[in-house]
Amino acid sequence: MEATVLEVGIGGLYDSTNIVPKPIVTGISALGLDHTAVLGNTIEEIAKNKAGIYKSGIPALSVPQDQVSGGEVLRKTAEEVGAPFEVVDIIPERTKLGVPGSHQRVNASLAVGLAKKFLEIKGHKLESNGLPESFKRSLEETKWPGRCQIVQDGPTKWMLDGAHTTESLTSCGRWAWKEGKPDVLIFNCSGGRAAESLLASLLEAGAETCGKTLEELGAGFEEVVFCTNVTFADGGFKGGTSLFPYPSCLFPVPSTIFFLVVFPIFPPSLLPLPMVLQMTELQMKTNEG
């Protein structure tokens, strides 16, 4: 084994993965408001925690940050611990990626920067100063199930993603309404998140992408489902809730279903639908013939 990639679980400074005293290279991708109960309520606090993986003398990489203050915290922390700090260049738009979504280009850019730095330190000579052909091939062939993924199941198109911050939900919304016109929305998550901000980021990005108002976008949904993932020791489960009476069979007509793992239960009053809707218990049924 020549290389090990350690992905931080939460934050960085106090994470259990932060046990290697002298890694080859470290990197932090786009900052977002996540795990605020543990990491802090501001981008600056979260940046400080994440920068805990930077080590003295070890290259400290990052990407251009939407919020400049967060990037400055990363830079300052790197300087304080004596880590050479570098913001990687974003790879060209013409570079094909196997994982869709504009935000994935930022992630891919960090991956390229980390890989190049690792190879450089280990004495490997790269094919070119730009993006080596081996890198291009790997980026194009990379697959990440459950992230901006489209699955065609007969007449039904499933659009799957696991975005869980306002920033990633904005990117997710742009992708979803650029790739298709979702007419069913399924929401699920572990809870403890800011429901209004999350759903607003998704819908605002979708509305902007397709040139509609929030009301027009919401009216386009034939079905909206908020389901929990609460399970119990006896093997039972708690059903979610639907904003429409659920059909006796599961999507019997062609549908584009947007399945987003974000939040368990969302107040219907906060969804921009131009009508009064009735909450019903979600009962998943299959077509029995």
Residue, then its C-alpha position, 0 to 999 in steps of 0.5 A: m500500500e502506497a497511500t491511505v486517504l483518511e476522510v474526517g468524520i466531523g470537523g477535524l481538530y477533535d475528530s478520531t481520524n486526526i491521529v496521524p502526526k505527519p501526514i503527506v498532505t492535507g486538504i479542506s474542501a468547501l466550507g458549509l454550516d453543518h454539525t453546528a452543535v459540535l463545530g460552532n454556529t459560524i463559518e469562522e468557527i467551523a473553519k477553525n475546527k476543520a483546520g485542526i488537521y493542518k500540521s507543521g511542515i505539511p502542505a495544507l490545501s483548500v479551495p476558493q471559499d464562497q465566504v472569504s472569512g472562512g478561507e482567511v481562517l484556514r489560511k491564518t490557522a495554517e500559518e500559525v501551525g507552520a503549514p504551507f498553505e495553498v488554494v488549488d486552481i479549479i480544473p477547466e470546465r472542459t474536463k469531464l466529470g463522472v459525478p455531475g453537479s457544479h460543486q463536484r468540480v470544486n471537490a474534484s479540483l481539491a482531489v487533483g491538488l492532493a494527488k499531485k502534491f502527494l506524487e510530487i512529495k513521493g518523487h513521482k514525475l507527472e506527465s505534464n504541468g497541466l492535468p495529466e491524461s491519467f487524471k482526466r480518465s479517472l475523473e471521468e470514470t469516477k462514480w458516486p452512487g447517491r450523489c446527483q445520481i439519476v436512475q431510470d426505472g421503467p417510466t420513472k426517473w429517480m434523481l437521488d442526492g444526499a445534500h445536507t447543508t444550505e450550500s450543497l442544497t443550492s448546488c443540488g437544486r441547480w442540478a435537479w432542475k437542470e437535468g429534469k423537471p421533478d414532479v415528485l419530491i421525497f425528503n428524508c434525514s436524521g433530523g436536527r437541522a434547520a428545515e426552513s433554510l434547507l428547503a428554501s435553498l433547494l427550492e430557490a436554486g431550482a426556481e432560479t435555474c428554471g426561471k420560475t417563482l417559488e410558487e410556480l415551482g411548488a405547484g409543479f409537484e404532483e406528490v410531496v413526501f416527508c418521511t422519517n428514518v426512525t426505526f425501533a428495537d422491535g423491528g418496526f418503523k414510523g411512517g413519514t407523511s405525505l402532503f397528498p393522498y398517496p396512490s394505491c400503486l407506487f407511481p403508476v405513470p411516468s414520473t421524475i422523482f426527486f429523492l433527497v435525504v435531508f430532513p424527516i418532517f417538514p411543516p407544510s405551511l413552509l412549502p410554497l404550494p398555492m393551496v391548502l393540503q391535507m396531511t396523510e400517513l404515508q403508506m408505501k404500496t406496490n402494484e400487485g398486478 
